[in-house]
Amino acid sequence: MLLVLPLLDELAGGLAVASSPTLSRETGSGLVSYSAALLTLPMLASFLEAPILAWTDRAKTKRHLVVCAGLAGMALSLAVLSFARDVYGLGVAMFLYGPASGLALGTAESMLVDGAPANLAARRLARWEVFGALGDVLAPAAIACAQWTAVDWRTTFRLAAACLFGIALASLAHPHPRAAAAAEREEEEDEPHEVTRAAAAEEGESREAPPAAAESVLVSLREALVHRPLAAWLFGAALCTLLDEMLAVLVALWVTERFAVAVAAPALVAFSLGCVAGGLLLERALLRTSTRTAVVVSSIGCVIAMGGWLAAASAAAVIAWGFVVGVCAGPLHPLAKAEAFATMPARPGLVNGAAQAFVAIDVLAPVVLAAIASRWGARVAIASLALQPVGLLAIALATRRNAGPRGPRVS
């Protein structure tokens, strides 16, 4: 069930992106206001996730409830979007979708990697990435299917909302085995603490009250952000936004200008399928190599593949090189996240909470890339996306897993 969540998220989010022309027209939104509602508002709202994600490390038995609440929030946002008549309705829907999606996926990811060593965590995250890439492929297909069957976009979003809400209810009724195991472990760990507290009360010992939960979470987040290896890998993971949504927009512009509009969709599908293949290859490769080596190899391969892509002289070559770029770029995000989780293996929720501090990259990158594309063209803007593999290569070579101050204590 956990691995299906990235597919659902990419599929739900992809519906909004694939429906952009219709949504923009029917809500009367201009390009700037529509882009702000669709992309910027969910990112800004994601700051609400950080304390809750960090708190889930202290309440592991509640993680499945957070996932279910996130899925229900995603369903609600799609339902609101289906009734939107103006840009304000669109903004409310996307403001809800951002934190709901972040909580569901962040908590599920924490359950997936909790306590796992970097290599095993990377293998699990590689499979997670595969499902997300499949969602990228299925979203345009779902819109095309809806158009073929004459189902309007509002009905499509309502059906998607109903499906998400049904999955949330099913997950609530049947918690994931990892949630049940966490509950059993927490009960076993609490028993000696209860005995200790009872004995202390009988002896009349006075104990200092523990810090408030909210204050403790905020302190942990602050300490996590000064943990140098963690901050470095979270920055690297944030860079992986570049060869994702940013790439899709720029490639569509570049391919349309150089070849034809009909080539853009196959090139992007080839890239997504390459990400699927890259994730599957990574899962097998990590049986024989380390995550750090995989980062170096994937980063170098990605830079070379991007050079070949930009030098392609035919539509067929663009599609083929798009697949190769996907194979090399697909593993980078799960590898960066696995290295980040490895710096604090017992605090995956805190790691995901601290990651929200790097949302500024998601907000600023579209503005910077749009300026580059306007001044020098989409091809130069795509070349600048090589900052992702180059940055991850530099982080892999510069960091050591034992560097930096110790992570915050679990209180």
N, C-alpha and C positions, 0 to 999 in steps of 0.2 A: 504493500500500500504506500509506503513512504516514497518509493521510487516513482510512483505515478504522479506525485505532486508537481515536480518540475514540468512534466508534460502538460498537466492541467493548467499550470500558470502560463506557460508559453502559448498554449492554445487559446486561453481566455484573453491574455494580453494581445496576442496576434490577431484576434478577431477585431479589436479596436483599430489596430494599425492597418490591417487589410481593408477595413471599411472606411478608411480616412476620407476619401473623396465624398462618399455619401453622408457621413457624419458631419463633415465640415459644411456641406451644402444645406442639410436639413436643420442644423442648429444655427445657421447664419453666422458661422465663425470665420473670421479672417485667418490668414496663415499664422500670424504671430499669436493671437489669442488661442487658436486651436492647438498649436504646438505647446504653448504654456500649459494648457489644461491637460493635454495628453501625456506630456513628458515631464514638465517641471514640477507640477503639483504633487504627483506621487512620490517624487524624490524628496521634496521638502517635507512631506508628511512622514517619511521613513524615519525621521529623528525620534518619532514617538515610539519606535520599536525598541530602541537600545535598552532602556531600563527593564522592560519586560523580558527581553531575550536573556539579559544577564540574570534576572531573577529565576529563570527556569532551571539554572544550575542548582539552586537551593530548594527547588520544588519539582524534582524530577517526576514525581507521580502525577503532577498536573500538566505535564507536557502534552499529552494527547488531547487534553481539554483546550489548550492554547491552539493546537493544530486545527481542531474542529471549529473553534471560534473564528480562526483565520479563514477557513474555507467558507463558513457562513457569511463572513464579511465580504469575501470576494463575490459570493452569490448575490448579496444585497447590492453591491456596487454595480454589477451587470444589470440587475433589475432596474436600478435607478437610471442607468444609462439608456435602457430601452425606452424610458418615458421622457428622456431629455428633449426639450424643445428649443433651448438656447444654450449659449456657452456656459451659463451659470450651472445649469443642470449637468452639463458635461464635466465641469470642474468639480462639483460635489461628488459625482460618481468616481472620478479618478483619484480625488483626495481620499476617499474611502478605500479604494482598491490598493493604493500603495502600502500602507501599514498592514492591511489585512493579508495581502500576499506575502509581505516580508515576515510577518509573525508565523504564518503557516509554514513557509519554506525554511525560515531560519530555525524554527524549533524542530521540524522534521530532520533537518540536516544535523542538528545537535544530537538527536536520537541515533542517527545513522553512524556517527563517528565517535561517540562518547567513549573515551578510554582507549580507542584504537591507536596503535602506532602509526607513524606517518605513512608507511608503505601500504598498510591495509586500508587506512582512511582514504588514501589516494585512489585505490582500486574501487572502493565503494563510491567515491565522488565521481570517478570516471563513468561509472554506470549511471549515476545521477545526471551527468552531463549529456549522456546519450539520450536519455528520455527527454531532456529539455530540448535537444536538437530535433528530435522527432516532433515535438510540439510546434517548433518553428516551421517544419515542413507541412504539418497537418492544418495549420491555421488558414493559409490561403486556399487549401483544398476544401476546407469546410465552407468558406465563403463562396467558392465556385459552385459547390454542390447546392448550397442554399439558393443561389441565383438560378441554377439550372432547374430546380424544382419550384421556382417562382415564390420562394419564401422570403418575405421582406426582412431587412436587417433587424428591425425591432423584435420580430418573432424569433429570429436566430439568437439574439441576446437573451431573450426570456427563456428559451429552451436551455441555453448554456447555464443560466442562473439556476434553473430547476435541477439540472444535473449536478451542479456543484453543491447545492443545498442537500440533495439526496445523499451524496457522498459524505457530506459532513455528518448527517444523521447516522449513516451506516458506520462511520468511524467512531462515533460516540457510543453506539451500541456494542461495537466489537473493537475494543482498543488493540493497538498493535502489540505483538508479543514483547517488544522491547519495553513498552510502558508497563506491562504487567510485571516483568522482571525487575524493573526499577522500583516498583512499589514493594516487591518482596524484599529487595536489598535494603530499602529505606526502613522498613519495619524491623529488620534484623539489626540495623545499625542503631535504631532508636531505643531498643530494649535496654542495653547497658546504660545509656544516658538517663533513662527513666529511673533505673535502680540507683544511680549515683545521685540524682536530684532528690529522691526519696530519703536516702541515707543522710544527705546534707541537711534536709529539713528536720529529721529526727534529732540530729546533733545540734540543731540551732545555729548552724553556720550561716553567715550572711554572705551572699554572693552579689557581685556587681551585675546589674542588669545589662544584657547584651545590647549592642547598638541597634537602633531602629533599622528595619529591613531596608527601607528606601535609602537611608543614609549610607548603609553598608554597600548597597548596589552601586550608588554613585561614586563612592570611594574606590570600589573595585574597577569601575570603568575608567576613572582617572588614572589609576595605577597601570591599567592595561595599556593605555595610550602612550606611556613613557617606557614601555617594554620594547626596546629597540628592534629585536628580531620580529616580534609580532607586528609592530607598526610597519616594518619594511615589507613583510609578506602581505599584509592587508592592503598596503599601497599597491603592490603588484597585482593583487586580485582585483582591485578597483580599476587598474589599467585595462583589464580584460574586457571592460565595456567597449573599448575602442574597436576591437575586431568582433563586434556583435551588432547592436542596433546602429551604431555610427557607420559601420562598414556597409550595411544594407542600403542606407540612404545614398551614400557617396558612390557606391558601385552602380546603383540604378541610374544615377545622373551620368556617370562616366561612360557606361556601356551604351546608354541611349544616345549620347552625343557622338560617340565614335563609330558605333555599328548601327543598331536599330533598337527600338523599344522592345521588340519581341525577344531580344537576347537577354534582357535584364533578369527576367524571372528564372530562366534556366540557369543562369550564372549564380544566382542566389540560392536556388535549390541545390545546385552542385556543391556550393560552399557548405550548406547545412548537412548534406549527406556526407561530405568530407569530415565534418565535426563528429558525426555518428561513427564513421569508420575510425577516426582518430581516438575516440573514447574507447572503442572496443580493442584497438591495438594497444592502447596504454594499459588497459586492465591486464592484458597478457604480458606485456613487457615488464610490468612491475613485479612479476614473479621472479625475474632474473636480474633486475637492476634497481638502483635506489631512486627515490623521487628527485633528489638533487641532480643526478645524471640525466634523468628524463627531462627536467626543466632546461638544462643546457642544450641537449640535442634538439628538443622541440623548438626552442627559441631560435637557434641557428638555422634550422630547417625552414622556419616560418619566414625569416628575413630573405632567404634565398628564393623561396616560393613566391613571395610578394614581388620580388624583382622580376621573376619570370612572368607573373600575371600582368604586371604593368607594361612589359615589353611585348605581350602577345599581339600578333598581327592579324588574327582572324577570330571570328566569333567562336569557332570550335576550340581554338587555343584558350580563349578567355574562360570558357566553360570548364575545360580540362584543368587549367591552372587554378581555377576557383576551388575545384575539388581538392587539389593538393594543398592549397592554403588552409582549407578546412581541416585536413588531416593533421597538419602541423599546429594550427592554432587551437583546435579543440581541446587538447590535453592541458593547455596552459592554465586555465582557470581552476580545474580540480587540483592540479599540482600546487598552485599557489595557496589555495585554501587548505590543502592537506599540510603544507609546511606551517601555515599560520596555526592550525589546530595543534600541531606537534609542539609548539612552544608552550601551550597550556593544555595538555591532553585531558585534564579533568574539568576544564571550564569551557566547553564548546559554546555554551550560551553567551558567556562573556566575550568570547572571540567574535561571535556574530554581532553582539551589541556594539563592541568597539568598532566594527567595520562600518557602522553608520557614520562615523566621523569623516569618512572619505567619500561621502555622497557628493561633496562639492565637485569632485572630478566628473561625475555624471551630469551635474548641472552646467559646469563651465565648458566641458569638451564640445558639446554641439555648437556653442557660440564661437569658440576658437576655430573649429573646423569649418564652420560656415564662412567665417572671415577669410580663411585660407583659400577655400574653394572659390569665393567671389573674386579674390585678388589674383590667384594663380591657376585656378582651375581644379576640377574634381580629381584629376590624376595626381596632382601634387598633394592634395589633401589626403588621398589614399596612401601615398608614400609616407606621409607623416604618421600614419597609424602604426608604422614600424616601431614607434616608441614603445608599444606594448611588449613585443618580444625582446627588444634591446633592453628595456627596463628590467624585465624579469631575468634576463641573462646577467645583468649587472648585480641584481639582488642575490642571485644564486652564487655568484662568485665572491661577493663581499660579505655575506652573512655566515655565521656559524650558529648552529642550533643552541649552543650553550652560552652564546653571548648575551649581554644585557642583564638588567636586574631581574631578580626572581619575580615570578608572577604573583598576583595578589592571592592572599590566603582565602581558603573557603571557610567562611564563618557561619 
